[in-house]
Amino acid sequence: MTSRSDAVVLIGPMGAGKTSIGKKAARALGVPFFDTDAAVVRDHGPIEQLFAEYGEAHFRAAERAAVVEGLATGGVVSLGGGAVLNPETRADLAGHRVVLLTVSPRVVAGRVRDSNRPLLQGDDAIERWTAIFEERRPVYEELADIIFDTSTGPLQDVVDALVAWVRGTTADPSAPIGGEQKEQTACDVLSERSEPK
């Protein structure tokens, strides 16, 4: 990809489809795919085990290292849901195209059912997911150049819209990301920032 940044970075809550959509988008664009959660598992073992044995702070440090590696790799990079909480990560994202994937609590319930995700353990996983998402939402929205909701329709529609958007942002590397729209559905092109990052 010749572009104004090396990576297309997918952010958003757990269960939004960042890995599934990211893999397909990378394949369609002919670029590498990098998943920070997979990199943490590769280097440190299961995430739930890291949380249990060392705590969330240890996991977040490992996640930060994976983010650095992913952004250096370029292509399509999927960040874990909480990676954007790190101020260095937020600063690093300023040089990349950032895509927020969202999903409704109703839909995510089926996607994270029987999940071993450490932050969703306990009695009401969807209530915890909703609280975490609402807490992180302002950060996600601040960082995002564009938003795609994955709640309805086939995920392939989101992949197609994402790939079209990426190709549009690479046509003129010096062009601003322009527009006012932020939220879109799988088939509708949503708004983008009115000024470049």
Disulfide bonds with the S-S distance in Angstrom:
none
